[in-house]
Amino acid sequence: MKIYTKTGDKGTTALYGGTRVPKHHIRIEGYGTVDELNSWIGLIRDQEIEDAYKTVLIAIQDRLFTIGAILATPPEKEFLKNGKKRLDIPRVSKEDISLLETEIDAMDASLPPMTHFVLPGGHTTVSYCHIARTICRRAERKATYLHENEPFDELVLNYLNRLSDYLFVLARKLTFDLKADEVKWIPNKETSEQK
């Protein structure tokens, strides 16, 4: 498989099934953002963290490839002319979402209760989690916009929503594990009163 094809030199790219669209098309924005998220999760996985976290992150990366493939497939191209599904990949399942919820609950149970919003930061690994969380929210926004115009399996939206929650709790858990400072956001009253 050749890395460069030159077919995108004029600002278009092919969706799964062959339809060519501009590179700024909402589908490209959607799966491109999911790809960006996947790369940041890879960076988190490369950090000095427990293997149990790495195992879950690999499973998440696998699901994100699935989501990318779903977003890259226009509804009219989902099936071949013979009625067979074009994409022979697993779909996002309720079990995938349950895994995230189980992990969130397990991590959250060992953390002090949240009383305030927290400022992202405190440790490089924690910051990577917060960056991934915000990219996940952007991927969710792009996917929701696409879903309004060309519906696809809603479990994709559910998964992205839960994944951002997972990344937030992972950031808190790694703050705890790494003995980093969790800085609470307490609004500056002087500034508020001046307005």
C-alpha positions as CSV (number, residue, x, y, z in Angstrom):
1,M,0.0,0.0,0.0
2,K,1.5,3.3,-1.1
3,I,1.6,6.1,1.5
4,Y,1.0,8.9,-0.9
5,T,-1.5,8.8,-3.7
6,K,-1.7,12.4,-4.8
7,T,-5.5,12.1,-5.0
8,G,-6.0,14.6,-2.2
9,D,-3.7,17.3,-3.6
10,K,-6.7,19.4,-4.6
11,G,-8.3,19.5,-1.2
12,T,-10.6,16.5,-1.4
13,T,-10.5,13.0,0.1
14,A,-12.5,9.8,-0.2
15,L,-14.9,8.5,2.4
16,Y,-15.4,4.8,2.9
17,G,-17.2,3.6,-0.2
18,G,-15.5,6.0,-2.5
19,T,-17.5,9.2,-2.3
20,R,-15.1,12.2,-2.6
21,V,-15.7,15.2,-0.3
22,P,-13.8,18.4,0.7
23,K,-11.3,17.8,3.4
24,H,-13.3,20.2,5.6
25,H,-16.5,18.1,5.3
26,I,-18.1,17.4,8.7
27,R,-17.4,13.7,8.3
28,I,-13.7,14.4,7.9
29,E,-13.8,16.8,10.8
30,G,-15.6,14.1,12.9
31,Y,-13.3,11.2,12.2
32,G,-10.2,13.4,12.1
33,T,-11.0,14.7,15.6
34,V,-11.5,11.1,16.8
35,D,-8.1,10.2,15.2
36,E,-6.5,13.2,17.0
37,L,-8.1,11.9,20.3
38,N,-6.7,8.5,19.6
39,S,-3.2,9.9,19.3
40,W,-3.4,11.7,22.6
41,I,-4.7,8.6,24.3
42,G,-1.6,6.8,22.9
43,L,0.5,9.5,24.6
44,I,-1.2,8.9,27.9
45,R,-0.6,5.1,27.5
46,D,3.1,5.8,26.9
47,Q,3.4,7.4,30.4
48,E,4.6,5.7,33.6
49,I,1.1,4.5,34.7
50,E,-0.2,1.2,35.9
51,D,-0.7,-1.6,33.3
52,A,-4.4,-1.8,34.2
53,Y,-4.9,1.7,32.9
54,K,-2.9,0.9,29.8
55,T,-5.1,-2.2,29.1
56,V,-8.3,0.0,29.2
57,L,-6.7,2.7,27.1
58,I,-5.8,0.1,24.4
59,A,-9.5,-1.1,24.4
60,I,-10.5,2.6,24.1
61,Q,-8.2,3.1,21.1
62,D,-9.7,0.1,19.4
63,R,-13.2,1.5,19.9
64,L,-12.1,4.8,18.5
65,F,-10.9,3.2,15.3
66,T,-14.3,1.6,15.1
67,I,-16.0,5.0,15.6
68,G,-13.7,6.6,13.0
69,A,-14.8,3.9,10.5
70,I,-18.5,4.5,11.3
71,L,-18.1,8.3,10.9
72,A,-16.2,7.8,7.6
73,T,-19.1,5.8,6.1
74,P,-22.0,7.7,4.5
75,P,-25.3,6.0,5.1
76,E,-25.9,5.4,1.4
77,K,-22.6,3.5,1.2
78,E,-23.1,1.3,4.3
79,F,-24.3,-1.6,2.3
80,L,-23.0,-3.2,-0.9
81,K,-25.3,-3.7,-3.9
82,N,-25.9,-7.3,-2.8
83,G,-27.2,-6.0,0.6
84,K,-24.1,-7.2,2.5
85,K,-22.7,-4.7,5.1
86,R,-19.7,-2.8,3.6
87,L,-18.0,-2.5,7.0
88,D,-17.3,-5.8,8.6
89,I,-16.2,-4.5,11.9
90,P,-17.6,-4.8,15.4
91,R,-20.0,-1.9,16.3
92,V,-19.9,0.1,19.5
93,S,-21.8,-1.8,22.1
94,K,-23.5,-1.2,25.4
95,E,-20.8,-3.4,26.9
96,D,-18.2,-0.9,25.7
97,I,-20.0,1.9,27.5
98,S,-20.4,-0.3,30.6
99,L,-16.7,-0.8,30.7
100,L,-16.1,2.9,30.9
101,E,-18.8,3.3,33.6
102,T,-17.3,0.4,35.6
103,E,-13.8,2.0,35.4
104,I,-15.1,5.4,36.3
105,D,-16.9,4.1,39.4
106,A,-13.9,2.1,40.5
107,M,-11.5,5.1,40.2
108,D,-14.0,7.5,41.7
109,A,-14.6,5.3,44.8
110,S,-10.9,5.8,45.8
111,L,-10.9,9.5,45.4
112,P,-11.9,12.3,47.7
113,P,-15.3,13.8,46.8
114,M,-15.2,16.8,44.4
115,T,-16.3,20.0,46.0
116,H,-15.1,22.4,43.3
117,F,-14.1,22.4,39.6
118,V,-10.4,21.6,39.3
119,L,-7.8,23.4,37.2
120,P,-6.2,21.2,34.6
121,G,-2.6,20.5,35.4
122,G,-0.4,19.4,38.3
123,H,1.6,16.8,36.4
124,T,2.3,16.3,32.7
125,T,0.5,12.9,32.6
126,V,-2.6,14.5,34.2
127,S,-2.4,17.4,31.7
128,Y,-2.4,14.9,28.8
129,C,-5.6,13.4,30.2
130,H,-7.2,16.9,30.3
131,I,-6.2,17.6,26.7
132,A,-7.6,14.3,25.6
133,R,-10.8,15.0,27.5
134,T,-11.3,18.4,25.7
135,I,-10.5,16.8,22.3
136,C,-13.1,14.1,23.2
137,R,-15.7,16.8,23.8
138,R,-14.8,18.4,20.4
139,A,-15.2,15.0,18.7
140,E,-18.6,14.6,20.4
141,R,-19.7,18.1,19.2
142,K,-18.6,17.2,15.6
143,A,-20.3,13.8,15.8
144,T,-23.5,15.3,17.2
145,Y,-23.7,17.8,14.3
146,L,-23.1,15.0,11.8
147,H,-25.8,12.8,13.5
148,E,-28.3,15.6,13.2
149,N,-27.8,15.7,9.4
150,E,-27.0,12.0,8.7
151,P,-28.0,9.8,11.6
152,F,-25.8,6.8,12.7
153,D,-25.8,4.5,15.7
154,E,-26.5,6.6,18.8
155,L,-24.2,4.4,20.8
156,V,-21.3,6.3,19.2
157,L,-22.5,9.5,20.8
158,N,-23.1,7.7,24.1
159,Y,-19.6,6.3,24.0
160,L,-17.9,9.7,23.3
161,N,-19.9,11.3,26.1
162,R,-18.9,8.6,28.6
163,L,-15.3,8.6,27.4
164,S,-14.9,12.3,28.2
165,D,-16.1,11.5,31.8
166,Y,-13.7,8.6,32.0
167,L,-10.8,10.9,30.9
168,F,-11.7,13.4,33.6
169,V,-11.9,10.8,36.3
170,L,-8.6,9.2,35.0
171,A,-7.0,12.7,35.3
172,R,-8.2,12.9,38.9
173,K,-7.1,9.3,39.7
174,L,-3.6,9.9,38.2
175,T,-3.3,13.1,40.2
176,F,-4.0,11.0,43.3
177,D,-1.6,8.2,42.2
178,L,1.2,10.5,41.3
179,K,0.7,12.6,44.5
180,A,0.3,15.7,42.3
181,D,-1.5,18.8,43.5
182,E,-5.2,19.0,42.5
183,V,-5.8,22.8,42.4
184,K,-9.5,23.7,43.0
185,W,-11.0,26.5,41.0
186,I,-12.3,29.0,43.5
187,P,-13.5,32.1,41.7
188,N,-11.6,35.2,42.5
189,K,-14.1,37.2,44.6
190,E,-12.2,40.5,44.2
191,T,-12.3,40.3,40.4
192,S,-16.0,39.2,40.5
193,E,-17.0,42.1,42.8
194,Q,-15.2,44.7,40.6
195,K,-17.4,43.8,37.6
